[in-house]
Amino acid sequence: MPSEQAVDEYLDIPYVTSQPQSPFHRFDLYVPKEISTRLLCPLICFVHGGAWKSEDKFDQVAARRLACTTGCPVALPNYRLTPKRPTPDNFLRHPEHAKDILGFLNFICAEPPRVPGLPYEPHQLVLVGHSCAAHMLCSIFLNVSSHSSDAADANQLCPSDTLLERTKALVLSEGIYDLDLLISSFPTCRSWFIEDAFGERDSYADVSVNKAPTRHHSGHIKWLIIHSKGDTLVDEEQSQAMYNHLKDQSAQVDKSFDELFEDHNEILRCDQYVDMLRRFIEVISALE
């Protein structure tokens, strides 16, 4: 792996400016000190997992290391979480989490920049989603309204033409794509987080993303599906189903199911994961 660069940190930047501001509507930005020598390098956006109800941008060691090893700026957004003990007064369900991420992406693509002086160029985006964040990104970049029972909710996740054009790649690791399939493999997931994040349903087919078609004008996007042999929380069947679906949609998709052997979140701490993303991003950058 290449030697790591020093980075500048810009922390807790609000991407929703209405008052009162929420810590869930903030992002961190890590910028390599040598970035000025690399024009138009991609902005990497790393969206954390946590079963729609836990974790925080500050926990994501892999994302900070990506800035050090790739020489590209890396942004890490927070988003609102489903409460660990939801009540009728405080519950938060899909698609609210994904709407926050779409709001973040629109914020960083805004012209003129909404935070002048931040050193990044959002004209080439590489989006990384881990675990439930893979589902969120797919809910935005696939046309989930085509099979959703609530088209109004699904239409709120429609990306702008500018965001679609600027998104060059999606990297999805240990992703959750088919909720019914996940329940069949791990029945306790229903009560653990799925019912809290999606409500009680007989079937979750209409909020699963591995049947949704690709969006118009998204054929340039390159996809990488990553899954570790050592994952004990989400099985490889999820990633294989998503890979097969994208192939059927004629998307530009590759997969890596044989390079990692750590558990679900442990991959984020290993050199192989960071190096895999670095190599993929270098290929994407070379094609531009």
Disulfide bonds with the S-S distance in Angstrom:
none
